[in-house]
Amino acid sequence: MNKVVLVTGGSSGIGKSICLYLHQRGFVVYGTSRNPNRYKDEVPFKLIALDVLDESTITPALKTIIDAEGKLDVLINNAGIGMLGSIEDSTAEEVKEVFETNVYGILRTMQAVLPHMRERKSGLIINVSSIAGYMGLPYRGIYSATKASVHMITEAMRMELKPYGVRACVVDPGDFATNISENRRVAKAGRSGSVYVAEISRVEAMINAEVAHSSDPILMGKAIERMIHASNPDINYVVGKPMQKLSILVRRLVPKKWFEKIIASHYKMPN
């Protein structure tokens, strides 16, 4: 029987690419969207309503899948938003919004699906983090913090779930050619009234240019298929260009101040 997969944030970007690839490979795929009717005619896979910010939408969505398919084999927590702004400018409310989606949203879906997976003594949770979760990037520190949180939560959860036959892992994408900029928040002060405005605008333009010339997100679908078929998934998988992967290794090997200089040089930060 084909595996049943749920992908949050499946109506656009990386999530949509994952859904399309897994659907083509024969998986029973359910993507989620806050407004599935807007996209349902654009995709060949099933698209259901789920908002990771709203607990009242999560249990009904899971019930819809389990009632229809009898099980849920794989949860891919992909829904997320970006954040751009200096630490000084980022208000508590703006920071909370990003953590609500990127961290608490993942917690909500996992906590809702785990009783089902534990009862079946089978299941796989794949949390989408980011290469940014390994390093504090200038003007992206809040985003990096949310993705680092996903790493630590998943590492701890793997050990907690092992006795119940449920597996968990993280996939860390680099930049991919998607519409991610549309879901990126920018600290309000970073647009006007801040000493960092010029630098934030420069870094934003640099990030957008990198995304526009990045890899095909279908690579994420291929990587996730390998993770699903793995009998004993690794803790994390990095998917991106060679230099992006290398940055993680360099961080581990060189003195911390050296790495800081490398990152500052890449982003052309003023001394």
N, C-alpha and C positions, 0 to 999 in steps of 0.2 A: 504494500500500500504506500502511495506517495506521501512524503512528509508534508505536513501542514505548517506553513510559515506565516508569521505576522510581522510586518515591517511598519513601525510608526513613522509618520512623515513620509508616506509613500506616494504622494501626489506630484512631487517635483524633486529636482536635484538628484543627489546621490541616492536617496530613498527610492525614487522612481526607477532609476537605472538598476538598482538591486532587484526590485520587484519584476521588472521586465525580463532581466536575465534569468532569474530563478523560474519565472513562469515559462520561458522558452525551454528550460531544462527539465520541465515536467513536474515541478513542485506545485502544490496547491497554495497559491499566494493570496494573502489578504494584505492590502495596504491600508493605511489610515489617513484621514484628513479631517479637519474640523468642518469642512464643507464638501463632502464627497460628491454631491450632485453636480458640483461645478466641473468635476474632472472625469466622472464615470464614463462618459462617452469617448474619452481620449485614451483610455487604457484597456488592455485585454484582460487584466487580472481583476479580482474583486476588490472594491474600495468601500470601506465602511467608516462610519463616523466615530471619531475618538479624538479627544483633546487631552493631552497629557497634563494640562493644568487643571483639569476638571475631573475629580475622582468619580463623579456620578456618571461619566460617559465611558469609563474604562471597563467596569464589570459587565455592563450590557453588551459591549463590543466583544468581550471574551466569550460571553454566553452565546452570542450569535454564531461565533466560529465553532465552539465546542458542540453546540446543538446540531450544527450542520454537518460537521466532519467527524464528530466523536472524540476529537483530541486536538491538542495544539503541541506540535513537536518543537518548534523553534520560535523564540521571540527575538527580534532584532530591534533594539532601541536606537533608532536613527534620528528621531525628531530633535531638533536643536536650533539655536540661534547664535549668531555671532555678536561680538561687542567690541566697539572701538572707542577709545578715549583714555585720557591719562588717569592715573589712580587718583590724583588730586581732584579732578573734575567729576569723577563718577559718583553720583549720589547713591545713598543706601537703597533708594527705591529702584534706581536703574540697575544696580548690581543684583538686587533681589529678583528682578524680572528674569535675568539671565540664569541665575541659579535655579529659579522655579522651573524653567524649561529643561536646562541641560543636566541638572542633578536631581531635583525633586521629581521631575517628570519621569525619569528613569526609575526612581525608587517606587513611584506609584504603580507603574505597569508591572514591575518585577514582583512587588508584594501581592498584586492581584492575581498573577499567573502561577506563582510558586505553589500554592496549595494543590492545584491541578497537577502540576509536574511531579510534586513529591508523592502524591497519591499513586501516580502511574509509575513512579520510580524511573522516570525517563524524561529528558528534556534538555534543551540547550538554550542558553541566553547569551546573545552577542550584543555587547554594548559598544556603540560607535563613539570613540573618543577622538583624539587628534594628535598628530605629532606635536602640536602646540602644547599638549599636556605634559611634555617633558621639559619645558623651558619657559621662563617668563619673558614674553616678547614685548617690546616697547609698544605702548598704546594698545596692547591686547592682553594686558595682565589679568583682567577679570575673566576673559574667555579662557585663558590658559589655566586659571585656577579652577574653573568648572570642569575642564577636561582632566586635570590632575585628580580631582575628586572622583571622577568616574573610574580612574585606574585603581585607586585605593579601595573604593567600595567593592569593585569586582574581585580584586585580589583576596580580600577578606571573605567575601561571599563564596568563592570557589571552595575554600576549606570547610565552610559551614554546610555546604550542599553536598559535598562528596558522599557522605554516608547515605544520602537519599537518592543517589543515582542521577542527580541533576548536575549538568556541567555549565560552566560560564567562562567567558573570555572577552577580551577587548580587541577591537580592530581600530588601528590608528591611521586614518587617511592623511595624506599630505594635501596639496592643492589639486583640485579637479575642476575641469571646465563645466561649471554649473551656474545656476542663478543664485548662488549663495549670498551675493551682495544684497539681494532683495530682502533677505531675512536678517541682515546685520543691523544691530542697534548702534547708534553713535551717541555718546554722552552729550546731552543738550548743550552744556557749556563748551563742548569741543567744536561746536559750529559757530559760536560767537561769544565774545566776552571773556575768552580764556587766553592766557599767554601761550598756550599750546596749539592754537587754532591752525597756524601755518604748518606746523610739523604734523599734526593729525591729518590735514588735507593731503600733504605730501605722501605720508605713509599709506593712506587710504588709496590714493592713485596707484601707488606701487603694488599694493596687494591686489587690486582689481586687474592690473596688467598681468600679474603672475597667474591669477586664476584664468584669465582669458586664454593664456598660452599653456595651460596645464594639460594633464593626461585625460584620456577618455574615462569617464566614471564607470564604464563597463568593467574596468579592472577590479572595482570593488565587488561587483557581483561574482566575478570569477574567484576572488579570494574568499568570499563568504561561502561559496559552494564547497571549496576545499575544507573550510572550517566545519561545515555541517557534516561532511563525510569523515572527518577525522575521528578515530576511535577514542583518542585522548587529546583534545585540543590544548594547545599551548596557552600560556597566560595571556599573551598578546601577539598580535600580528600587525606589522607595519606595511602599509600599501602606499607607494608614492614613487617619485623620481629618485634615482640613486643618490643625488646630493641631499635630498630630504632625509632619506634613511641614514645616510652617513652622519648627518648632524647629531643624531641620537648617540651614535657610537663615539663621536668626537667629544660630546659633553661628558661621557663617562671616563674618557682617557686623559683629557688635558686638564691642567689646573683651572679652577673655576673662573678666575679673573681672565685667563686667556680666552675661555669660551665667551665670556661677557664681551670681550673686545671683538671677537668674531661676529657675534650677533649685532653689536653696535655698528660695526663696519658694514655689514650686509644692509642694514636699514639706514645707513648714512647718517647716523645720529651725530649731532654736534657735540664737540668736546666741552 
